[in-house]
Amino acid sequence: MLKRSAGGIGPFWGAIITIASLKWSQKATATREILASNDLRTLIASQLGVDVKRVTDEAHFTDDLGADWLDCLELMIAVEDRFADVVITDEDVEQLEVVGDLIRHIENVDIERRGRSIAEAPPLQ
């Protein structure tokens, strides 16, 4: 147990721990996003029957990866199955033309989810 001294660390100790946690949390989030991005690229390659090296951010699902409408629909269903919080509407499907669009869509869902989690968390006392 840590004892406070008159001129010691006092009320700042919690802030130091929080800052250290945020930095670790930010690193963990970045790592999670990279892993999710690589996992998504592997899923796309497998679903569309292409080499994963072809699945770049700029790769167009139809023009570059050879997906037709049904392939795209099946891919989006597979993405929703793989990433639990992700919902892809019909309007989204029409706007997701390249791999980078899909990655950003998933990242935005994750950011929104984390924002809701923070907003719903009980206040610190």
C-alpha positions in Angstrom: 0.0 0.0 0.0 1.2 3.5 -0.9 1.2 6.1 1.8 0.8 9.8 1.1 3.3 12.2 2.5 2.7 15.9 3.1 4.7 16.9 0.0 4.4 13.5 -1.8 2.5 12.4 -4.8 -0.9 13.0 -3.4 -3.8 13.4 -5.8 -1.6 13.2 -8.9 -1.0 9.5 -8.6 -4.3 8.6 -10.2 -3.6 10.9 -13.1 -0.2 9.3 -13.7 -1.7 5.9 -13.8 -4.5 7.1 -16.1 -2.0 8.6 -18.6 0.1 5.5 -18.5 -3.0 3.4 -19.2 -4.1 5.6 -22.1 -0.8 5.3 -23.8 -0.9 1.5 -23.4 -4.5 1.5 -24.5 -3.7 3.5 -27.6 -0.9 1.1 -28.5 -3.3 -1.8 -27.9 -5.9 -0.2 -30.1 -3.5 0.4 -32.9 -2.3 -3.2 -32.7 -5.9 -4.4 -32.8 -6.7 -2.3 -35.8 -3.6 -3.6 -37.7 -4.6 -7.2 -36.9 -8.2 -6.6 -37.9 -7.0 -5.0 -41.1 -4.8 -8.0 -41.9 -7.5 -10.4 -40.9 -10.0 -8.6 -43.2 -7.5 -8.7 -46.1 -7.2 -12.5 -45.6 -11.0 -12.9 -45.4 -11.4 -10.9 -48.6 -8.8 -12.9 -50.4 -10.3 -16.2 -49.3 -13.9 -15.1 -50.0 -13.0 -13.8 -53.5 -10.4 -16.5 -54.4 -7.6 -14.1 -55.0 -4.0 -13.8 -53.7 -3.9 -11.7 -50.5 -1.2 -9.5 -52.1 -3.8 -8.2 -54.5 -6.0 -7.0 -51.6 -4.6 -3.5 -51.2 -6.4 -0.4 -49.9 -6.8 0.8 -53.5 -8.1 -2.5 -54.9 -11.5 -2.2 -56.4 -13.8 -5.1 -55.5 -15.2 -5.4 -59.0 -12.5 -4.1 -61.3 -9.4 -5.4 -59.5 -10.6 -8.4 -57.5 -13.2 -9.7 -60.0 -16.1 -9.6 -57.6 -19.7 -9.4 -59.0 -22.7 -8.2 -57.1 -23.3 -11.5 -55.5 -19.7 -11.9 -54.5 -19.8 -8.5 -52.8 -23.0 -9.4 -51.0 -21.5 -12.7 -49.7 -18.3 -10.9 -48.7 -20.2 -8.3 -46.7 -22.1 -11.1 -44.9 -18.8 -12.8 -44.1 -17.5 -9.6 -42.8 -20.5 -9.1 -40.5 -20.1 -12.7 -39.3 -16.4 -12.2 -38.6 -16.6 -8.7 -37.0 -19.5 -8.9 -34.5 -20.3 -5.2 -34.1 -20.2 -4.5 -37.8 -23.4 -4.0 -39.7 -23.3 -3.2 -43.4 -26.5 -1.9 -44.9 -27.5 -2.0 -48.6 -26.6 1.7 -48.9 -23.1 0.9 -47.4 -22.5 -1.9 -49.9 -23.1 0.5 -52.7 -20.6 3.0 -51.3 -17.9 0.4 -50.4 -16.1 0.2 -53.7 -12.5 -0.4 -52.7 -10.9 -2.4 -49.8 -9.8 0.8 -48.0 -13.5 1.9 -47.9 -14.4 -1.3 -46.1 -11.5 -1.0 -43.7 -12.5 2.6 -42.8 -16.1 1.5 -42.4 -15.1 -1.2 -39.8 -12.7 1.2 -38.1 -15.6 3.8 -37.8 -17.9 1.2 -36.3 -15.1 0.4 -33.7 -14.6 4.0 -32.9 -18.4 4.5 -32.4 -18.6 1.4 -30.3 -15.8 2.6 -28.0 -17.4 6.1 -27.8 -20.6 4.5 -26.6 -18.7 2.4 -24.1 -17.1 5.5 -22.6 -20.3 7.5 -22.6 -22.1 4.6 -20.8 -19.4 4.0 -18.3 -20.2 5.1 -14.7 -18.4 8.3 -13.6 -15.1 8.0 -11.8 -15.3 9.0 -8.2 
